[in-house]
Amino acid sequence: MCTPTFQIYREQLTEILRKSFKERKFEKLEEDFKNLGETHADKKSSLDQVFRDVLLLDLAKDIKAVEDYITFASLAARADMVSVTIPVILLGDVFDAVTLDQCEQLFTYVENNVSVWKEEVFFAPCKNNILRMCNDLLRRLSRSQNTVFCGRILLFLAKFFPFSERSGLNIVSEFNLENLTEYSTDGKNENLAGDSVETQLQIDYNLYCKFWALQDFFRNPNQCYNKVQWKTFVSHTSTVLAAFKGFKLEEPRQGGSREKSEAMDVDEINEQTMLDPETGVQHFFAKFLTNPKLLALQLSDSNFRRSVLVQFLILFHYLPSQVKFKMDVYTLTVAQVDWIKETETLVYKLLDETPPNGQKFSKSVQHMLQREEMWNNWKNEGCKEFQRPDPHPSDTGKAPSSQRKHKRLLGDSIKEATKHGKFYMGNPELTKLWNLCPDNLQACKGSDRNFLPSLESYLDNPKDKNDPSYEWRALRLMARQSPHFFTLFNTPSYKVSDYVESVRKKIQKDRTEAKQEPLEEVLPVVEQMEADNFADEQEQIEADLLKTEQLTPEDKNNHKPNMITGEQLQELAPIIGSDWKKLASKLGYRSDEILFFETENPTASAQCHAMLQIWFDDDMDASLDNLAYILEGLGMLESCETVKKFIGNIDSLKKSLREQVAVEPELKGKSMKC
C-alpha cells in the first residue's frame, strides 16, 4: 500500500514528466525534480513508478515515441534521478505489451544502443534484466516463422556479453539432442534416382536410409564411443562416401576468366552457388528436406554435398580431441583413430573435387577447425577472461625492446603440471601421450591391449583354418586356456587337425552340459527369506543405476548429477572458510543475499554451509563437477581437491554397482527359483 508521501510525489511527478517529455527538455525535468522536495529516496522511487505509468498509458503504441522515452529515462538514470535499471525495465514492459511486428521494430533501437548498455553504469545492474528480456522474446517467437528475428536477438547477446560470460558458455559440453532429423522409414527397396538417363548413380532406399541415419551421429557424437554403434557409423559412412566418390560433380561453366574465379574468396563462392538464377535472391538452408524423391537432386547440389562433408570433418575433429568434461570412458582405440585419419583424408579429397573452387574451400574449412581447437583449449583452461592490450602504454617515449622474450623455465613448467596432477615431458606430443591416463601401469593392463583371442572363438572361426600356422596357434591356445590339452595323444595315425577338431567338440559338449545341469546341482539350497532379500538387493541396485545412468534425453535436462550430501557439505564448509564470500559472488549471489547469510549464521563455516545448501537446492546447474570447476578458477585448490575426492567416491560407487548388476543377473534368477 502506497504511503501518502509516495502518492503525492507520484501525482506531481506525473504532470512534470509529461510536460518535460512533450517538449523533449530533460533540463526542465531535472530542475523541477530538484525543487520538488528534500527527500531524495522518496522522489526517486516515485519517479521510477511514474516512468512506467506514463509509458504504458500514453506511449505504448508509438514505437518512435517509445525510443525517445527510453533515451529520456537513460539520461535520468545517469543523473541519479531514477534507478539504473529503469531503461531496461521500460523496454521489457513495452515488449510485453506490443505485437511481434512492433517488437521487431523496437529491437532495432536496442541493437543500435548496445554501447549504451555496455557502459559501466548500466552493464552490471542491467545485464540480468537484458538477458531475461531477450529470453522472454525468444520464447514468444517461432523458430521456423521468425528465424531472422531470433538470430538478431542471439547476435545482440553475443555482442553485449563478454566471451567469458558463463551464461553464454556450454560449460559441460552438452549437445542439442532435441535437433532430430525425421525421414521416411516405411519405404520399399526401390530406385529413387528418377527417370533421368543422365543420372550417374543408382540411388536405392538402402542408401537413402544410411545417408539420413548419419544425422543422428552428427547430433550426438558420443554414440560413436559405443562399439555396436561405432560399427553402424563406419558402415554408413563408407557407403555414403563411396556414393560421393562415384558421383562426381562437374565444374560449372560461367563467363569470365579463370583467374577471376580463382581470386574469389570462400564467402563469394558460397554466395554465388546459393543465388537463384531466375530471381537473383540468395538462399540459405538451415535444415534440408528429407523426402526420398529429392535425394538424387540433393546429391547433385555442391552446396548440399559440402554441408554433409563438413559435418563429417566436425565429428572427426571432436572424437579424438581432449575435452575437459568428456567422460573417461569416451576414448578411442588405436584402430579407430587410424580409421578416422584415413577417412578424414578422403573427405578432404572429396571437398577438393567439389566445384566451384574446391581446394580453396577445403583450406578454409581446415583453417576454421584449427581455430576451433584454440577455442577448445581456451575452454579447457577455464574460459579465462580476455585482456585487451593497452593501446597507450605508460612508457611511450621508450623504443620497443629488441631483446628476445625469456622462455619459461623447465622446472616451473614441471612444477605447475605436477600441481594439477599432470605430466610435463618437454614435448607437446609426449606430454599429450603421458596424460591420456593418470596411471600408466593401469593403462598397460587395459582390455584394448589384450590381442589374444579366446580358444572357443578361434576354433569356431572357419577362415583361420586355411592358415598354415592354424594348428600351431590352436595348440598354443589350448596350452594356455584348456585342460583338454593334457589328454592322452600317442596314437601314430592321429593327425593334429583331427586332434584339434576333437578338442573343439569336447569344449562344445562341456558347454552344452553346463547349460543343461539342474539348478539343484549348481546352486546350493538356501532359505527362502535369504533368496528374497538377495533379490530385493539386486533390484535396488538396478533401480539406482536406472536413476543415474539410463535417463532419457528429456529427463537429462531436469536431472542433477553428482549432488552433494549432508556429510560432504559439513566437511567442505570449514575448508572454504572465510573465502565463502568470493565463492558466493561467483555463484551469482548479490550483496544483500551475502549479507543475509552473514547475519543469520554466527561462523564463517556455518555461513558457507547455508549458502552452498541453498545453491544445490535451487540452481539447476548445481553439481559437484561445476563446483570443482569454479573453485579451480578461483584458485581455491584445497577446496577443489576435496570436491574432486567426493566425485571420485561417487564414480567408484557407480562402478561397483555396474559390476554387481553385470556379473550377478543369472545368480539372481536362480536364487528366486530356490
HELIX and SHEET records of a PDB file:
HELIX    1   1 PRO A    4  GLU A   23  1                                  20    
HELIX    2   2 PHE A   26  ASN A   35  1                                  10    
HELIX    3   3 HIS A   40  VAL A   54  1                                  15    
HELIX    4   4 LEU A   55  LEU A   59  3                                   5    
HELIX    5   5 ILE A   63  ARG A   78  1                                  16    
HELIX    6   6 ILE A   86  ALA A   97  1                                  12    
HELIX    7   7 LEU A  100  ASN A  112  1                                  13    
HELIX    8   8 VAL A  114  TRP A  117  1                                   4    
HELIX    9   9 GLU A  120  ARG A  140  1                                  21    
HELIX   10  10 THR A  147  PHE A  160  1                                  14    
HELIX   11  11 ARG A  166  GLY A  168  5                                   3    
HELIX   12  12 TYR A  205  ARG A  219  1                                  15    
HELIX   13  13 PRO A  221  TYR A  225  5                                   5    
HELIX   14  14 LYS A  227  GLY A  246  1                                  20    
HELIX   15  15 ARG A  258  GLU A  262  1                                   5    
HELIX   16  16 VAL A  266  THR A  273  1                                   8    
HELIX   17  17 PRO A  292  LEU A  294  5                                   3    
HELIX   18  18 LEU A  295  LEU A  299  1                                   5    
HELIX   19  19 SER A  302  TYR A  318  1                                  17    
HELIX   20  20 VAL A  334  GLU A  353  1                                  20    
HELIX   21  21 GLY A  358  ASN A  380  1                                  23    
HELIX   22  22 LEU A  410  LYS A  419  1                                  10    
HELIX   23  23 PRO A  428  TRP A  434  1                                   7    
HELIX   24  24 ASN A  440  CYS A  444  1                                   5    
HELIX   25  25 SER A  447  ARG A  449  5                                   3    
HELIX   26  26 LEU A  455  LEU A  459  1                                   5    
HELIX   27  27 PRO A  462  ASN A  466  5                                   5    
HELIX   28  28 TYR A  470  GLN A  481  1                                  12    
HELIX   29  29 PRO A  483  PHE A  486  5                                   4    
HELIX   30  30 VAL A  496  GLN A  516  1                                  21    
HELIX   31  31 LEU A  519  VAL A  522  1                                   4    
HELIX   32  32 GLN A  528  GLU A  549  1                                  22    
HELIX   33  33 PRO A  553  LYS A  556  1                                   4    
HELIX   34  34 GLY A  566  ILE A  576  1                                  11    
HELIX   35  35 GLY A  577  ASP A  579  5                                   3    
HELIX   36  36 TRP A  580  LEU A  587  1                                   8    
HELIX   37  37 SER A  591  GLU A  600  1                                  10    
HELIX   38  38 ALA A  604  ASP A  618  1                                  15    
HELIX   39  39 LEU A  624  LEU A  634  1                                  11    
HELIX   40  40 LEU A  637  VAL A  663  1                                  27    
HELIX   41  41 PRO A  665  LYS A  673  1                                   9    
END                                                                             
